[in-house]
Amino acid sequence: MCGISGLANWGNREALARMTAVQSHRGPNDSGMWDHHSPDGSYFGLGSRRLSILDLTPDGHMPMSNENGTVWITYNGEIYNFADLRRELEGKGHRFASHTDTEVIIHLYEEMGPDCVTRLNGMFAFAICDLRSGSPVLFMARDHFGIKPFYYAHHGNRLAFASEAKALLEVPGVDAAIDFESLDQYLTFLWVPDPKTLFKGIFKLGAGHRALFRDGRLEISQYWDLSFPPADHDFGLSEENLANEIRERFRYSVEQQMVSDVPLGAFLSAGLDSSSIVALMARTAKRPLRTYTITFPEEYRKGENALDDPAVAARLAKHLGCENRQIVVEPKVADLLPKLCWHMDEPTADPAIVAAYLVCREASKDVTVLLSGVGGDELFAGYRKYSAHYWARFYSKMPRALRD
């Protein structure tokens, strides 16, 4: 992950430097800033903390610009189809100075403007400052599912944005005040839906949304949303063919996310999600794949926790020819809470962040990129609540006397 930040008609280079510095943990490999003072008195600045994954040379430095310095970008994410887009753009005469996906976004924006997001396959949050018209325009976008964070504050003709809410607190006039409507949402849903945050005056750019800031006005629009066909939709394919299509799309997705100039690894809980990912990774990995398994001391594996059997993950890793490192988590995690709260910015109701932090901390000693099965339960109805919803339909039809 990288850390991005930016200002428009708000603060100065010193504020931008503070915003960039407070996100240094997101990008340990490089740091950069760019700012611009227009003749009309407007001010625009972009900041970056870079975690290098593609093109580890100084050519990947951000903020990055096009050839003549009229389009600048700060970017966090990974574009999986960047190689195909690059070949297409080179065919149209665009020249590249690096081997990064960052530069692909710049030239794609030159070709398509804000519609460039419709061609991107990946996870991203970025901001582009376009100086070509004489009056600076700031274009911002967040990926389809909101994997990468994008926080912003907007007051009048002033705008500030960053990867983390805490960076916005470095901007003069942005305070850490509680939004009580958001607090009600958090206590109801256990999270705060876009665009609000728990901070009053700080918002999230929604998943699948883009924004334009020009002449002091902020315009936000949705470029993508998830849609489902009707339940009785006929796909014209057998269940076997649909299963094969899912398998092929899954394989393609894993292979795309393995494009990297740094060491790769994977979570391995031995559940269906992570096991499937590791199995596909092992097919194409050029060296034994490193896998990481969280486990607990044996005396704490009781009741339902008996499902925690690290030997299963170890056997699977051996079968696939992978290395497996088991990370034992002691239950004394209270000392971690202040650090986790600082990193998360907003309250998080999922205690899994404790184990996730610990496994990432240990894995980062060996690898830079980890693939995980997060999201598999949402895609394939893996939560028990889905079964409860199914049986509830029959329960509701029972006579009230039996239900009571």
C-alpha positions in Angstrom: 0.0 0.0 0.0 1.0 3.6 -0.5 -0.1 6.8 1.2 -1.5 9.7 -0.8 -2.4 13.2 0.2 -3.3 16.5 -1.4 -4.5 20.0 -0.9 -6.5 22.4 -3.1 -6.7 26.1 -2.0 -6.0 24.9 1.6 -2.9 25.1 3.7 0.6 25.2 2.2 3.6 23.0 1.5 4.3 22.7 5.2 0.8 21.2 5.9 1.3 18.9 2.9 4.6 17.7 4.4 2.9 16.9 7.7 0.2 15.0 5.9 2.7 13.0 4.0 4.9 12.3 7.0 2.1 11.0 9.2 1.5 8.3 6.6 5.1 7.2 6.4 4.2 3.7 7.5 2.2 3.2 4.3 5.2 3.8 2.1 8.7 3.1 3.5 10.5 3.1 0.1 10.1 6.7 -1.1 8.5 10.0 -0.3 7.6 12.9 -2.6 5.7 16.2 -2.9 4.7 18.4 -5.7 2.8 21.7 -5.6 1.6 24.5 -7.9 0.7 28.1 -7.4 -1.6 29.5 -10.2 -1.6 33.1 -11.4 -5.2 33.4 -10.1 -3.9 32.6 -6.6 -5.1 29.0 -6.3 -2.9 26.4 -4.7 -2.7 22.7 -5.5 -0.4 20.1 -3.9 0.1 16.4 -4.0 2.0 14.1 -1.6 3.1 10.5 -1.7 4.6 7.8 0.4 5.5 4.8 -1.8 5.6 1.1 -1.2 7.4 -0.2 -4.3 5.9 -3.2 -5.9 6.4 -2.6 -9.7 9.6 -0.9 -11.0 11.8 -0.6 -7.9 14.0 2.1 -9.6 13.8 5.9 -9.0 11.7 6.0 -12.2 8.7 5.0 -10.0 9.0 8.2 -7.9 5.7 9.9 -7.1 4.0 12.3 -7.5 4.6 11.4 -11.2 3.8 13.5 -14.3 3.4 13.1 -18.0 6.2 14.1 -20.4 5.7 17.9 -20.2 4.6 18.2 -16.6 1.0 19.2 -17.3 -0.6 16.2 -15.7 0.4 15.0 -12.2 -0.7 12.0 -10.1 -0.4 10.6 -6.6 -1.6 7.0 -6.5 -2.2 4.0 -4.2 -3.0 0.6 -5.5 -2.3 -1.9 -8.3 -3.8 -2.1 -11.8 -3.8 -5.7 -12.9 -4.3 -5.0 -16.6 -1.7 -2.3 -16.8 0.5 -4.3 -19.3 -2.4 -4.6 -21.8 -3.3 -0.9 -21.4 0.4 0.1 -21.8 0.7 -1.7 -25.2 -2.5 -0.1 -26.3 -1.4 3.4 -25.3 2.1 2.9 -26.9 0.3 2.0 -30.1 -1.4 5.5 -29.9 2.0 7.2 -29.5 2.3 7.6 -25.8 5.9 7.3 -24.4 6.7 5.8 -21.1 9.7 6.6 -18.8 9.0 3.8 -16.2 7.6 0.3 -16.0 5.0 1.3 -13.4 1.2 1.0 -13.5 1.1 4.6 -12.2 2.3 6.0 -15.5 -0.3 3.9 -17.4 -3.1 5.8 -15.4 -1.6 9.1 -16.4 -1.6 8.4 -20.2 -5.0 6.7 -20.0 -6.3 9.8 -18.4 -4.8 11.9 -21.2 -6.7 9.7 -23.7 -10.0 9.4 -21.9 -10.3 12.0 -19.2 -12.4 10.9 -16.1 -13.7 7.9 -18.1 -10.3 6.3 -17.7 -11.6 4.5 -14.6 -13.9 2.4 -16.7 -10.8 0.7 -18.2 -9.0 0.0 -14.9 -9.0 -3.5 -13.5 -7.6 -3.4 -10.0 -7.7 -1.7 -6.6 -6.8 2.0 -6.5 -7.3 5.4 -5.0 -5.6 8.3 -6.8 -5.8 12.0 -7.6 -4.7 13.7 -10.8 -4.0 17.4 -11.1 -4.6 18.5 -14.7 -2.9 21.8 -15.6 -3.6 21.7 -19.4 -6.5 24.1 -19.5 -4.7 26.8 -17.6 -7.1 26.5 -14.7 -6.1 23.5 -12.5 -8.6 20.6 -12.3 -8.3 17.9 -9.7 -9.7 14.4 -10.7 -10.0 11.8 -8.0 -11.2 8.2 -8.1 -11.6 5.1 -5.9 -11.8 1.5 -7.0 -15.0 -0.5 -7.7 -15.3 -2.1 -4.3 -13.5 0.6 -2.2 -10.5 -1.7 -1.3 -8.2 1.3 -1.2 -9.2 4.2 1.2 -9.8 7.8 0.2 -10.8 10.4 2.9 -11.5 14.0 2.1 -12.6 17.3 3.7 -14.4 20.0 1.7 -15.1 23.5 2.9 -16.2 26.2 0.4 -13.6 26.3 -2.3 -11.0 24.3 -0.3 -10.4 20.6 -0.5 -8.0 18.2 1.3 -7.7 14.4 0.8 -5.6 11.5 2.1 -5.4 7.8 2.4 -6.0 8.1 6.2 -8.2 10.4 8.2 -5.4 11.2 10.6 -3.5 12.9 7.8 -6.4 15.4 7.3 -6.1 16.4 11.0 -2.8 17.9 10.0 -4.7 20.5 7.9 -5.4 23.8 9.6 -9.1 24.0 10.5 -9.8 20.2 10.4 -10.5 19.0 13.9 -11.1 15.5 15.5 -14.8 16.1 16.4 -17.3 13.2 16.6 -20.2 13.1 14.1 -23.0 11.8 16.3 -25.1 10.6 13.4 -22.2 8.4 12.3 -21.8 7.2 15.8 -25.4 6.0 15.7 -24.7 4.3 12.3 -21.7 2.5 13.8 -23.6 1.3 16.8 -26.4 0.0 14.5 -24.3 -1.5 11.7 -20.9 -2.0 13.4 -19.4 0.3 10.7 -20.1 3.7 9.2 -21.3 3.5 5.6 -19.9 5.8 2.9 -19.7 8.8 2.6 -19.6 9.5 6.3 -16.9 8.8 8.9 -16.9 9.1 12.6 -15.1 12.4 12.2 -17.3 15.5 11.7 -16.4 17.1 8.4 -14.3 14.2 7.1 -15.9 12.0 4.4 -15.0 8.9 2.4 -15.2 8.9 -1.4 -17.6 6.0 -2.1 -16.6 2.8 -3.7 -17.0 3.0 -7.4 -17.1 6.8 -7.3 -15.1 9.5 -8.9 -14.8 13.3 -8.2 -13.9 16.5 -10.0 -12.8 19.6 -8.2 -12.7 22.7 -10.5 -13.3 26.3 -9.9 -13.8 25.6 -6.2 -16.6 23.2 -6.8 -16.6 19.5 -5.9 -18.7 17.2 -8.2 -19.0 13.5 -7.2 -20.5 10.8 -9.4 -20.8 7.0 -9.5 -19.1 5.2 -12.4 -19.8 1.6 -11.3 -22.1 -0.5 -9.1 -22.6 -4.1 -8.5 -25.8 -5.6 -10.1 -27.3 -9.0 -10.0 -29.5 -10.7 -12.6 -33.0 -11.8 -11.6 -33.1 -15.0 -9.6 -34.8 -16.9 -12.5 -32.3 -15.5 -15.1 -31.3 -18.2 -17.7 -27.6 -17.9 -18.3 -27.8 -20.4 -21.2 -25.1 -22.5 -19.6 -25.1 -25.7 -17.5 -24.0 -25.7 -13.9 -20.9 -27.5 -15.0 -20.1 -24.8 -17.5 -20.7 -22.0 -15.0 -18.4 -23.8 -12.5 -15.7 -24.0 -15.2 -16.2 -20.3 -15.9 -15.8 -19.4 -12.2 -12.7 -21.5 -12.0 -11.2 -19.8 -15.0 -12.0 -16.3 -13.8 -10.6 -17.2 -10.4 -7.3 -18.5 -11.9 -7.0 -15.3 -14.0 -7.6 -13.1 -11.0 -4.9 -14.9 -8.9 -2.3 -14.8 -11.7 -2.9 -11.1 -12.3 -2.3 -10.3 -8.7 1.0 -12.2 -8.8 2.6 -9.6 -11.1 5.2 -8.1 -8.8 8.9 -7.1 -8.6 9.0 -7.9 -4.9 8.6 -11.2 -3.0 5.1 -12.7 -2.7 3.4 -14.7 0.0 0.0 -15.8 1.1 -2.2 -16.3 4.2 -3.0 -20.0 4.7 -5.7 -20.9 7.2 -6.4 -24.2 5.4 -10.0 -23.0 4.8 -11.5 -23.2 1.3 -10.7 -19.6 0.3 -7.0 -19.4 1.2 -6.3 -23.0 0.2 -7.7 -22.4 -3.3 -5.6 -19.2 -3.7 -2.4 -20.9 -2.5 -3.0 -23.9 -4.8 -3.2 -21.6 -7.9 -0.3 -19.5 -6.8 1.9 -22.7 -6.3 1.3 -23.6 -10.0 3.0 -20.5 -11.3 5.4 -19.5 -8.5 9.0 -19.7 -9.7 10.3 -20.6 -6.2 8.6 -22.3 -3.2 5.8 -20.1 -2.1 5.9 -18.7 1.5 2.6 -19.2 3.4 1.7 -17.9 6.8 -0.7 -19.4 9.3 -2.0 -17.8 12.5 -2.5 -20.2 15.4 -3.0 -20.1 19.2 -1.3 -21.9 22.1 -2.7 -25.4 22.4 -4.2 -24.8 25.8 -6.6 -22.2 24.3 -7.9 -24.5 21.5 -11.1 -25.5 23.2 -14.7 -25.8 22.0 -15.3 -24.2 18.6 -11.6 -23.1 18.6 -10.7 -26.7 18.2 -11.1 -25.9 14.5 -7.8 -24.2 14.8 -5.5 -27.0 13.8 -2.2 -25.7 12.3 -1.2 -29.2 11.3 -3.9 -29.1 8.5 -2.3 -26.0 7.0 1.2 -27.5 7.3 0.1 -30.7 5.5 -1.5 -28.7 2.7 1.5 -26.5 2.3 3.7 -29.6 2.1 1.4 -31.2 -0.5 1.6 -28.0 -2.7 5.4 -27.7 -2.2 5.1 -24.4 -0.2 6.9 -23.2 2.9 4.7 -22.7 5.9 5.4 -20.5 8.8 3.1 -20.8 11.9 2.7 -17.6 13.9 1.6 -18.3 17.5 -0.6 -15.6 18.9 -0.7 -15.2 22.7 -4.0 -13.9 24.1 -2.3 -10.9 25.8 -3.1 -8.3 23.1 -4.3 -5.4 25.1 -1.0 -3.6 24.6 -1.6 -3.6 20.8 -5.0 -1.8 21.0 -3.6 1.8 21.0 -1.5 1.0 17.9 -4.3 -0.7 16.1 -6.7 2.1 16.8 -4.2 4.6 15.5 -3.8 2.6 12.3 -7.5 1.9 11.7 -8.6 5.6 12.1 -12.2 4.6 12.6 -13.6 2.0 15.1 -13.6 -1.5 13.8 -15.9 -4.2 15.2 -14.1 -7.2 13.8 -11.6 -8.6 16.3 -9.8 -10.4 13.4 -7.7 -7.2 12.9 -5.6 -8.3 15.9 -4.6 -11.6 14.2 -4.3 -9.9 10.8 -1.9 -7.3 12.2 0.3 -9.9 13.8 0.5 -12.2 10.8 1.3 -9.2 8.5 3.9 -7.9 11.0 5.7 -11.3 10.9 5.3 -11.9 7.2 6.7 -8.4 6.3 10.1 -9.7 7.4 10.1 -12.0 4.4 7.7 -10.7 1.8 6.1 -7.4 0.6 2.8 -8.7 -0.9 0.4 -11.1 0.7 -2.6 -12.6 -1.0 -5.6 -13.6 1.2 -9.0 -15.1 1.0 -10.8 -12.0 2.4 -14.1 -11.6 0.6 -14.6 -15.2 -0.3 -17.4 -15.6 2.3 -19.2 -12.6 0.8 -18.9 -13.8 -2.8 -19.9 -17.4 -2.1 -22.3 -17.1 0.9 -19.9 -18.7 3.3 -21.4 -17.1 6.5 -23.7 -19.1 8.7 -26.1 -16.2 8.7 -27.0 -17.0 5.1 -28.2 -20.5 6.2 -30.2 -18.8 9.0 -31.8 -16.5 6.4 -32.8 -19.6 4.3 -34.4 -21.5 7.2 -36.1 -18.3 8.5 -38.4 -18.4 5.5 -39.8 -21.7 6.7 -39.9 -20.7 10.3 -42.0 -17.6 9.5 -44.7 -19.9 8.0 -45.1 -21.9 11.1 -48.1 -21.1 13.4 -47.4 -18.5 16.0 -48.1 -20.9 18.8 -45.3 -23.2 17.6 -42.9 -20.3 17.0 -43.5 -19.0 20.5 
